[in-house]
Amino acid sequence: MSTLPPGNEPILLAFSGGLDTSFLVPWLSENYKRPIITVTVDTGGIDAEAAKVLDQRARALGAKDHILVEAKKDYFEQVIKYLIMGNVKRGQMYPLCVGAERVMQAQTIAEYAKKLGTKVIAHGCTAAGNDQVRFEVALRTLAPELTILAPVRDQAFKRPDQLKYLQDRNLTIPPYGAAYSVNRGLWGVTIGGKETLTSDGSIPDHAWVLSKDAYSNPQAPEVHTIGFEKGIPASLDGVKLDPVSVIEKVETIGAKFGVGRGIHLGDTIIGTKGRVAFEAPAAEVLITAHRELEKLVMTGRQQRVKEMLSGPYGDLVHEGQHLDPVCRDMEALFVNSQARVTGEVKVQYHPGNAFVAGVTSPYSIMAASKGVYGEAAGEWTAADALGFSKMVGLPGMFWTRAGAGQDARMPGAQGSAGPAQNK
């Protein structure tokens, strides 16, 4: 067990209300004989009722005090808007719906530690997960003087043991118990259970959080229009909204259709393969809509160069390296690229699918041309097109001419005698 600096200053516990952090409230209190203050940084998914339940649960578990920090707007400004601008998806499918906020949460908790005059912070991350790295890299970058406790990892506690510990003391049990680990934020939900420990099965229908009835009770199709201003979600169905409100409303719509549901298999920060179920209706819809709007208003070269940065940027955010200054450099390019990404995207919702039906923008490059693709020439003539085709074909023609009569004489070429034929 870790040794703490002398004194009776409180231990500040990053508290999600799940099994790991619920277990830690009484465990830390019993083993370190210090007051426990729980801190929940709300980066989405916590309404007034959920906030009340978290406060009651923390205190019932023995916390001296519970602090809820509203951070959805900051989370959007610091992280999510760049994930949208970069169309960031890990493994070409997972939109970093949970995990991307960990650095910001660590930053907030470090600030509260200073306000409360404590140098001891605890978290409930395991030795096998990504969050331990995200939290600790951020905390050591921002506040290296802090003592960080991670008993679930360092003592190798198992979920059934934690559940029994709480039950033996007649303490409150989180809703999912030991069966599933659920994390929820503004950008989506992740769900881990026994089914995700292997690569060959899905979680059961009842384990989905946002979309559990989407396929068993399919909804009639709907059409909604999302507006963007300089790459940022700005309206829904013609009504101006702040970005967080757009995300929350799009999540509600997409969830009932089961949009954005998946199971991601990828590389963890510590080098293993990992698998997690996720529900990210808002992320799926907004990234898809944003990407199609970009195609209308950006040049091909702009898109390709930005795509080259999206993967590395997503990797850095995923790995808890969001504080690295190179992220500011990439974000600067993202922001500059969005100067004309303004317009509306019409999205058709069907069970399991969000289909982009159309895109409009005052900066449409398509509308700027007098030509019609596949139908009629515009700022060029038929003779121009013929000459262009000839010029474009020149490199291939030269390559073919340079190899004429030579390839047949190359070792290993088809029809030449190989070693076996020369024996």
Buried (B, 14 or more C-beta within 10 A) or exposed (E): EBEBEEEEBBBBBBBBBBBBBBBBBBBBBEBBEBBBBBBBBBBBBBEEEBBEBBBEBBBEBBBBBBBBBEBBEBBBBBBBBBBBBBBBBBEEBBBBBBBBBBBBBBBBBBEBBEEBEBBBBBBBBBEEBBBBBBBBBBBEBBBEEBBBBBBBBEEEBEBEEBBEBBEEEEBBBBEBBBBBBBBBBBBBBBBBBEBBEEEEEEBEEEBBBBBBBBBEEBBEEEEBBBBBBBBBBBBBEEEEBBBBBBBBBBBEBBBBBBBBBBBBBBEBBEEEEBBBBBBBBBBBBBBBBBBBBBEBBBEEEBBEEBEEBBBEBBBBBBBBBBBBEEBEEBBEBBBEBBEBBBBBBBBBBBBBEBEBEEBBBEBBBEEEEEEEEEEEEEEEEEEEEEEEEEEEEEEEEEEEEEEEEEEEEEEEEEEEEEEEEEE
